[in-house]
């Protein structure tokens, strides 16, 4: 089962996605973390996230780029947190796929789907603010929008979280 969870910044989407995964009957719960520890601020954020997950039974796998190289334990449920970071990493980081970011991410998701019983992908909402952007930011937003649409097409369930309230666009409520 593939679930896409979207929402704006601080909407509650990550907390909702974690709760979805905590209901999984899979033996292993994997937190697939995509933040690149590129500076002190990101490193501190990663440490805060690890501390927040402590005691929740997640095995954390750090994967800032190259999702297709991920090897999961058997009988896994996966929380990919988050597609927004992964897209930026693949597009802009030195180790990223750059112009092939869409193919790398969707291909990597196929690899994950082939290994896990359940996958929950968290992604940010894009283009809802109507603001103009510089070309590089627009390139990133267009990639993330394409990824959100492609994953939503594949997904069994699509949920948008608004003010911590899940709104189901596709699939059954839990």
C-alpha positions in Angstrom: 0.0 0.0 0.0 1.4 3.4 -1.1 0.1 6.5 0.7 1.0 10.1 -0.3 0.5 12.6 2.5 0.8 16.3 1.5 0.2 19.6 3.3 1.6 23.0 3.9 4.4 23.9 6.2 3.6 23.0 9.8 0.2 21.5 8.8 0.6 18.4 10.9 1.4 16.1 7.9 4.5 14.5 9.4 2.7 13.7 12.6 -0.2 12.2 10.7 2.1 10.1 8.5 4.0 8.8 11.6 0.6 7.8 13.1 -0.3 6.0 9.9 2.9 4.0 10.0 2.6 3.2 13.7 -0.6 1.3 12.9 1.2 -1.0 10.4 1.4 -4.6 11.2 4.8 -4.9 9.5 7.6 -6.2 11.8 10.0 -3.4 10.9 9.1 0.3 10.8 11.6 2.2 8.8 12.0 6.0 8.8 13.7 6.9 5.5 15.1 10.3 6.3 16.1 12.5 3.4 17.5 15.7 5.0 21.1 16.4 3.8 23.3 17.3 6.8 24.9 20.1 4.7 25.3 22.7 7.4 25.1 23.1 11.2 21.4 24.1 11.1 20.5 20.9 9.2 22.7 18.8 11.5 20.9 20.3 14.5 17.5 19.6 12.9 18.4 16.0 12.2 19.4 15.5 15.8 16.1 17.0 17.0 14.2 14.7 14.6 16.1 11.7 15.8 15.4 12.6 19.5 11.7 13.1 18.7 11.5 9.6 17.1 13.4 7.9 19.9 11.3 5.2 21.6 8.8 5.0 18.7 10.2 1.8 17.3 11.6 3.2 14.0 14.8 2.0 12.3 16.2 5.2 10.7 17.9 5.0 7.3 19.5 8.3 6.1 19.1 8.7 2.3 19.6 12.2 1.0 20.0 11.1 -2.6 20.0 7.8 -4.5 16.8 6.4 -3.2 17.2 3.4 -5.7 20.1 2.2 -3.6 18.1 1.7 -0.5 18.0 -1.8 0.9 15.2 -2.5 3.5 14.8 -5.2 6.1 12.2 -7.8 5.3 8.6 -7.2 6.4 9.0 -3.4 6.4 6.7 -0.4 6.5 8.4 2.8 5.4 7.9 6.5 6.1 9.7 8.5 3.5 10.2 11.9 5.2 10.2 13.9 3.0 9.9 14.1 -0.8 10.4 17.9 -0.7 14.0 17.5 0.7 14.7 14.6 -1.6 13.7 16.6 -4.7 15.9 19.5 -3.6 18.8 17.2 -2.9 18.5 15.4 -6.2 18.2 18.6 -8.2 20.8 20.8 -6.5 23.3 18.8 -4.5 26.7 17.8 -5.9 25.8 14.0 -5.5 22.3 14.5 -6.9 20.8 13.3 -10.2 20.2 16.9 -11.4 18.3 16.9 -14.7 17.4 13.2 -14.1 16.0 13.9 -10.6 12.4 12.9 -11.6 13.5 9.6 -13.0 15.8 8.9 -10.1 13.2 9.6 -7.5 10.3 7.7 -9.2 12.6 4.8 -10.0 13.8 4.8 -6.4 10.2 4.8 -5.2 9.6 1.7 -7.4 12.6 0.0 -5.6 11.1 0.9 -2.2 7.6 -0.3 -3.2 9.1 -3.6 -4.4 10.6 -4.2 -0.9 8.1 -2.8 1.6 4.5 -3.8 2.5 3.5 -0.3 3.2 5.0 3.1 2.2 4.0 6.5 3.4 5.5 9.4 1.5 5.4 12.9 3.0 5.5 15.9 0.6 5.0 19.6 0.7 2.2 21.4 -1.0 3.3 23.5 -4.0 1.8 26.3 -6.0 -1.0 27.1 -3.6 0.4 30.5 -2.7 0.3 32.1 -6.2 3.6 33.8 -5.7 6.2 34.5 -8.5 9.5 32.7 -8.1 13.0 33.0 -9.5 13.9 30.4 -12.2 15.8 28.0 -9.9 13.0 27.9 -7.3 10.4 27.5 -10.0 12.4 24.6 -11.4 12.4 22.9 -8.0 8.7 23.6 -7.4 7.8 22.2 -10.9 9.8 19.0 -10.1 8.1 18.6 -6.8 4.7 19.2 -8.4 5.4 16.6 -11.1 6.5 14.1 -8.4 3.4 14.7 -6.2 1.2 14.1 -9.3 3.1 11.0 -10.4 3.0 9.5 -6.9 -0.6 10.4 -6.4 -1.5 8.5 -9.6 0.3 5.4 -8.2 -0.9 5.7 -4.7 -3.6 3.7 -3.1 -4.4 6.6 -0.8 -3.8 10.4 -1.0 -4.3 12.5 2.1 -3.9 16.3 2.4 -3.4 17.5 6.0 -4.8 20.9 6.7 -4.5 22.4 10.2 -3.8 18.9 11.5 -7.1 17.6 9.9 -6.6 14.8 7.3 -8.6 15.3 4.1 -8.8 12.1 2.0 -8.6 12.7 -1.8 -8.1 9.0 -2.8 -8.5 5.7 -0.9 -10.2 4.7 2.3 -9.9 6.4 5.6 -8.2 4.6 8.4 
